[in-house]
């Protein structure tokens, strides 16, 4: 799916694309592998792909009103074979906080500035 997309998308565009693909039912593992393949020669490509897919997943779950504690559990189950137990929990909390921060910044109402007279 991602292989047909442009090779150098901006991170925001990749995240938006992954979010829409997840909502369309594409498997998160498949998306992670495909996103990794686009950037395989770059340092940290797997970690970057994993974080983008996991953050998009969390955003989707939160929009479906999944409780944050359940979101952490789902991520821990998804990544349980990639991290030691405590590191997996720390990673999951970090992803949840990142997604919540992104959502808050998107929903923030800009404060109008007053012109000086």
Residue frames as a rotation matrix with the C-alpha (Angstrom) as fourth column:
UNK 1
0.567 0.824 0.000 0.00
0.824 -0.567 0.000 0.00
0.000 0.000 -1.000 0.00
UNK 2
0.690 -0.362 -0.626 2.65
-0.007 -0.869 0.494 2.54
-0.723 -0.337 -0.603 1.01
UNK 3
-0.195 -0.868 0.457 5.07
0.542 0.293 0.787 1.26
-0.817 0.401 0.413 -1.63
UNK 4
-0.015 0.254 0.967 3.17
0.980 -0.189 0.065 3.13
0.199 0.949 -0.246 -4.31
UNK 5
0.905 0.338 -0.258 3.28
0.399 -0.884 0.241 6.38
-0.147 -0.321 -0.935 -2.36
UNK 6
0.669 -0.682 0.296 6.02
-0.249 -0.581 -0.775 8.96
0.700 0.445 -0.558 -2.90
UNK 7
0.189 -0.710 -0.678 9.35
0.625 0.619 -0.475 8.02
0.757 -0.334 0.561 -1.37
UNK 8
-0.776 -0.582 -0.244 9.89
0.571 -0.483 -0.663 11.22
0.268 -0.654 0.707 0.61
UNK 9
0.313 0.912 0.264 6.69
0.483 -0.392 0.783 12.28
0.818 -0.118 -0.563 2.32
UNK 10
-0.348 -0.306 0.886 6.82
-0.578 -0.674 -0.460 14.79
0.738 -0.672 0.058 5.13
UNK 11
-0.975 -0.065 -0.214 6.43
0.116 0.670 -0.733 13.13
0.192 -0.739 -0.645 8.53
UNK 12
-0.563 0.826 -0.028 3.01
-0.467 -0.346 -0.814 14.77
-0.682 -0.445 0.581 8.98
UNK 13
0.018 0.550 -0.835 1.87
-0.992 0.115 0.055 13.40
0.126 0.827 0.548 5.63
UNK 14
-0.622 -0.292 -0.727 3.13
-0.253 0.953 -0.166 9.91
0.741 0.080 -0.667 6.50
UNK 15
-0.963 0.267 0.030 1.31
0.033 0.227 -0.973 10.03
-0.266 -0.937 -0.228 9.83
UNK 16
-0.238 0.923 -0.303 -1.92
-0.775 -0.369 -0.513 11.18
-0.585 0.113 0.803 8.18
UNK 17
-0.115 0.128 -0.985 -1.60
-0.841 0.515 0.165 8.47
0.528 0.848 0.048 5.54
UNK 18
-0.858 -0.258 -0.444 -0.98
-0.010 0.872 -0.489 5.78
0.513 -0.416 -0.751 8.16
UNK 19
-0.774 0.625 0.105 -3.95
-0.257 -0.157 -0.954 6.98
-0.579 -0.765 0.282 10.23
UNK 20
0.035 0.824 -0.565 -6.27
-0.964 -0.120 -0.235 6.77
-0.262 0.553 0.791 7.23
UNK 21
-0.306 -0.209 -0.929 -4.90
-0.580 0.815 0.008 3.33
0.755 0.541 -0.370 6.30
UNK 22
-0.998 -0.047 -0.052 -5.47
0.016 0.568 -0.823 2.06
0.068 -0.822 -0.566 9.84
UNK 23
-0.438 0.898 -0.037 -9.03
-0.517 -0.285 -0.807 3.37
-0.736 -0.334 0.589 9.79
UNK 24
0.124 0.439 -0.890 -9.49
-0.980 0.196 -0.040 1.56
0.157 0.877 0.454 6.47
UNK 25
0.869 0.319 0.377 -8.54
-0.430 0.865 0.259 -1.70
-0.243 -0.387 0.889 8.20
UNK 26
0.465 -0.784 -0.412 -4.94
-0.245 0.333 -0.911 -2.14
0.851 0.524 -0.037 7.07
UNK 27
0.771 -0.202 -0.604 -2.91
0.582 0.610 0.538 -4.19
0.260 -0.766 0.588 9.59
UNK 28
0.906 -0.422 0.038 -0.54
-0.389 -0.793 0.468 -2.15
-0.168 -0.439 -0.883 11.79
UNK 29
0.272 -0.840 0.469 2.26
0.114 0.512 0.851 -4.69
-0.956 -0.178 0.235 11.39
UNK 30
0.261 -0.100 0.960 2.01
0.946 0.226 -0.234 -4.50
-0.193 0.969 0.154 7.63
UNK 31
0.910 0.114 0.398 2.01
0.219 -0.948 -0.229 -0.69
0.351 0.296 -0.888 7.70
UNK 32
0.715 -0.698 0.031 5.06
-0.339 -0.309 0.889 -0.67
-0.611 -0.646 -0.458 9.97
UNK 33
0.071 -0.705 0.705 6.98
0.526 0.628 0.574 -2.97
-0.848 0.330 0.415 7.62
UNK 34
0.396 0.139 0.908 5.99
0.910 -0.195 -0.367 -1.01
0.126 0.971 -0.203 4.53
UNK 35
0.985 -0.066 0.159 6.85
-0.089 -0.986 0.142 2.34
0.148 -0.154 -0.977 6.12
UNK 36
0.460 -0.868 0.189 10.17
-0.122 0.149 0.981 0.89
-0.880 -0.474 -0.038 7.24
UNK 37
0.163 -0.406 0.899 10.90
0.835 0.542 0.094 -0.31
-0.526 0.736 0.427 3.69
UNK 38
0.811 0.175 0.558 10.55
0.483 -0.738 -0.471 3.27
0.330 0.651 -0.683 2.41
UNK 39
0.707 -0.530 0.469 13.26
-0.618 -0.785 0.043 4.44
0.345 -0.320 -0.882 4.79
UNK 40
0.961 -0.235 -0.146 15.29
0.272 0.896 0.351 1.25
0.048 -0.377 0.925 5.31
UNK 41
0.206 -0.958 0.198 18.61
0.715 0.009 -0.699 2.93
0.668 0.285 0.687 4.50
UNK 42
0.144 -0.095 0.985 18.10
-0.393 -0.919 -0.031 5.65
0.908 -0.382 -0.170 7.10
UNK 43
-0.847 -0.477 -0.233 19.35
0.070 0.334 -0.940 5.29
0.526 -0.813 -0.250 10.66
UNK 44
-0.864 0.500 0.059 16.55
-0.109 -0.071 -0.992 4.40
-0.492 -0.863 0.115 13.07
UNK 45
-0.707 0.597 -0.380 14.08
-0.564 -0.152 0.811 3.58
0.427 0.788 0.444 10.30
UNK 46
-0.441 0.568 -0.695 12.39
0.469 0.806 0.361 0.74
0.765 -0.167 -0.622 12.20
UNK 47
-0.618 0.179 -0.766 11.94
0.725 -0.247 -0.643 2.82
-0.304 -0.952 0.023 15.36
UNK 48
-0.865 0.276 -0.419 10.56
-0.359 -0.924 0.132 5.71
-0.351 0.265 0.898 13.31
UNK 49
-0.600 0.658 -0.455 8.10
-0.328 0.316 0.890 3.49
0.730 0.683 0.026 11.44
UNK 50
-0.462 0.398 -0.793 6.99
0.741 0.664 -0.098 1.80
0.488 -0.633 -0.601 14.66
UNK 51
-0.732 0.142 -0.666 6.41
0.439 -0.650 -0.620 5.15
-0.521 -0.747 0.414 16.42
UNK 52
-0.829 0.448 -0.334 4.44
-0.559 -0.662 0.499 6.60
0.002 0.600 0.800 13.49
UNK 53
-0.434 0.684 -0.587 2.16
-0.056 0.629 0.775 3.57
0.899 0.370 -0.235 13.25
UNK 54
-0.454 0.256 -0.853 1.70
0.850 0.411 -0.330 3.28
0.266 -0.875 -0.404 17.00
UNK 55
-0.858 0.143 -0.494 0.96
0.103 -0.893 -0.439 6.98
-0.504 -0.427 0.751 17.42
UNK 56
-0.687 0.639 -0.345 -1.59
-0.627 -0.283 0.725 6.83
0.366 0.715 0.596 14.59
UNK 57
-0.421 0.516 -0.746 -3.14
0.377 0.848 0.373 3.73
0.825 -0.124 -0.552 16.17
UNK 58
-0.647 0.133 -0.751 -3.46
0.737 -0.144 -0.660 5.47
-0.196 -0.981 -0.004 19.52
UNK 59
-0.880 0.340 -0.333 -5.05
-0.374 -0.927 0.043 8.50
-0.294 0.162 0.942 17.88
UNK 60
-0.518 0.701 -0.490 -7.58
-0.370 0.332 0.868 6.22
0.771 0.631 0.088 16.21
UNK 61
-0.396 0.346 -0.851 -8.36
0.712 0.701 -0.046 4.39
0.580 -0.624 -0.523 19.44
UNK 62
-0.800 0.076 -0.595 -8.75
0.423 -0.632 -0.649 7.63
-0.426 -0.771 0.473 21.37
UNK 63
-0.793 0.544 -0.275 -11.12
-0.605 -0.654 0.454 8.98
0.067 0.526 0.848 18.72
UNK 64
-0.227 0.698 -0.679 -13.14
-0.080 0.682 0.727 5.79
0.971 0.220 -0.099 19.23
UNK 65
0.297 0.326 0.898 -13.20
-0.803 -0.424 0.419 6.65
0.517 -0.845 0.136 22.96
UNK 66
0.458 -0.297 -0.838 -11.04
0.428 0.900 -0.085 3.74
0.779 -0.320 0.539 24.08
UNK 67
0.997 -0.070 0.024 -9.91
-0.054 -0.461 0.886 4.49
-0.051 -0.885 -0.464 27.67
UNK 68
0.438 -0.898 -0.033 -6.23
-0.809 -0.378 -0.450 5.46
0.392 0.224 -0.892 28.00
UNK 69
-0.048 -0.452 0.891 -5.49
-0.776 0.579 0.252 2.50
-0.629 -0.679 -0.378 30.31
UNK 70
0.616 0.340 0.710 -6.80
0.142 0.839 -0.525 0.13
-0.774 0.425 0.469 27.62
UNK 71
0.921 -0.344 -0.185 -4.75
-0.307 -0.347 -0.886 1.93
0.240 0.873 -0.425 24.96
UNK 72
0.069 -0.938 0.340 -1.60
-0.997 -0.051 0.061 1.29
-0.040 -0.344 -0.938 27.00
UNK 73
0.058 0.013 0.998 -2.51
-0.351 0.936 0.008 -2.38
-0.935 -0.351 0.059 27.38
UNK 74
0.915 0.327 0.239 -3.17
0.109 0.368 -0.923 -2.79
-0.389 0.870 0.301 23.65
UNK 75
0.654 -0.737 -0.173 0.22
-0.633 -0.408 -0.658 -1.25
0.414 0.539 -0.733 22.80
UNK 76
-0.075 -0.692 0.718 1.98
-0.913 0.338 0.230 -3.39
-0.402 -0.638 -0.657 25.39
UNK 77
0.399 0.285 0.871 0.46
-0.002 0.951 -0.310 -6.50
-0.917 0.122 0.380 23.84
UNK 78
0.998 0.005 -0.057 1.41
-0.056 -0.084 -0.995 -5.33
-0.009 0.996 -0.083 20.33
UNK 79
0.450 -0.892 0.047 5.06
-0.574 -0.329 -0.750 -4.67
0.684 0.310 -0.660 21.26
UNK 80
0.812 -0.036 0.582 5.56
-0.534 0.355 0.767 -7.29
-0.234 -0.934 0.269 24.01
UNK 81
0.771 -0.541 0.336 8.14
0.565 0.824 0.030 -9.23
-0.294 0.167 0.941 21.99
UNK 82
0.482 -0.576 0.660 10.18
0.458 -0.476 -0.750 -6.16
0.746 0.665 0.034 21.04
UNK 83
-0.066 -0.445 0.893 10.87
-0.563 -0.722 -0.402 -4.69
0.824 -0.529 -0.203 24.49
UNK 84
-0.836 -0.125 -0.534 11.49
0.390 0.550 -0.738 -5.92
0.386 -0.826 -0.411 28.03
UNK 85
-0.050 0.957 -0.285 8.27
0.956 0.129 0.265 -5.63
0.290 -0.259 -0.921 30.08
UNK 86
0.145 0.097 -0.985 9.07
0.656 -0.755 0.022 -2.34
-0.741 -0.649 -0.173 31.88
UNK 87
-0.801 -0.487 -0.348 10.46
0.049 -0.633 0.773 -0.75
-0.596 0.602 0.531 28.71
UNK 88
-0.696 0.626 0.352 7.31
0.600 0.237 0.764 -1.81
0.395 0.743 -0.540 26.84
UNK 89
0.262 0.800 -0.540 5.15
0.957 -0.286 0.041 -0.05
-0.121 -0.528 -0.841 29.42
UNK 90
-0.147 -0.415 -0.898 7.32
0.321 -0.879 0.353 3.07
-0.936 -0.236 0.262 29.28
UNK 91
-0.968 -0.199 0.151 7.18
0.187 -0.178 0.966 3.06
-0.165 0.964 0.209 25.46
UNK 92
-0.346 0.920 0.185 3.38
0.852 0.226 0.473 2.65
0.393 0.321 -0.861 25.50
UNK 93
0.334 0.424 -0.842 2.88
0.779 -0.627 -0.007 5.53
-0.531 -0.653 -0.540 27.93
UNK 94
-0.524 -0.634 -0.569 5.20
0.148 -0.726 0.672 7.69
-0.839 0.268 0.474 25.82
UNK 95
-0.893 0.248 0.376 3.22
0.404 0.070 0.912 6.96
0.200 0.966 -0.163 22.65
UNK 96
0.085 0.972 -0.220 -0.06
0.984 -0.047 0.173 7.72
0.158 -0.231 -0.960 24.44
UNK 97
0.168 -0.079 -0.983 1.29
0.523 -0.838 0.157 11.05
-0.836 -0.540 -0.100 25.68
UNK 98
-0.848 -0.514 -0.129 2.58
0.129 -0.436 0.891 11.95
-0.514 0.738 0.436 22.23
UNK 99
-0.613 0.689 0.387 -0.79
0.665 0.186 0.723 11.19
0.426 0.701 -0.572 20.62
UNK 100
0.308 0.746 -0.590 -2.67
0.937 -0.344 0.054 13.15
-0.163 -0.569 -0.806 23.29
UNK 101
-0.224 -0.492 -0.841 -0.33
0.296 -0.857 0.422 16.12
-0.928 -0.155 0.338 22.79
UNK 102
-0.966 -0.121 0.229 -0.88
0.246 -0.151 0.957 16.01
-0.081 0.981 0.176 19.01
UNK 103
-0.202 0.972 0.120 -4.65
0.889 0.131 0.439 15.89
0.411 0.195 -0.891 19.48
UNK 104
0.309 0.294 -0.905 -4.60
0.762 -0.645 0.051 18.81
-0.568 -0.705 -0.423 21.92
UNK 105
-0.565 -0.597 -0.569 -2.47
0.146 -0.751 0.644 20.93
-0.812 0.281 0.512 19.60
UNK 106
-0.872 0.307 0.381 -4.80
0.417 0.058 0.907 20.24
0.257 0.950 -0.179 16.66
UNK 107
0.063 0.989 -0.136 -7.86
0.892 0.005 0.452 21.10
0.447 -0.150 -0.882 18.73
UNK 108
-0.356 -0.257 -0.898 -6.39
0.744 -0.660 -0.106 24.22
-0.566 -0.706 0.426 20.29
UNK 109
0.697 0.611 0.375 -8.18
0.717 -0.613 -0.332 27.41
0.027 0.500 -0.866 19.40
UNK 110
-0.351 -0.872 0.342 -5.71
0.819 -0.463 -0.340 30.06
0.455 0.160 0.876 18.30
UNK 111
0.158 0.319 -0.934 -5.76
0.760 -0.644 -0.091 33.17
-0.631 -0.696 -0.344 20.46
UNK 112
0.579 0.081 0.811 -6.40
0.701 -0.558 -0.445 36.19
0.417 0.826 -0.380 18.27
UNK 113
-0.431 -0.771 -0.468 -3.78
0.878 -0.478 -0.021 38.87
-0.208 -0.420 0.883 18.58
UNK 114
0.670 0.653 -0.353 -4.83
0.585 -0.757 -0.289 42.46
-0.456 -0.012 -0.890 18.95
UNK 115
0.154 -0.581 0.799 -3.42
0.775 -0.430 -0.463 45.09
0.613 0.691 0.384 16.65
UNK 116
-0.352 -0.341 -0.872 -1.63
0.802 -0.590 -0.094 47.90
-0.482 -0.732 0.481 18.35
UNK 117
0.655 0.679 0.332 -3.34
0.756 -0.583 -0.298 51.26
-0.009 0.446 -0.895 17.75
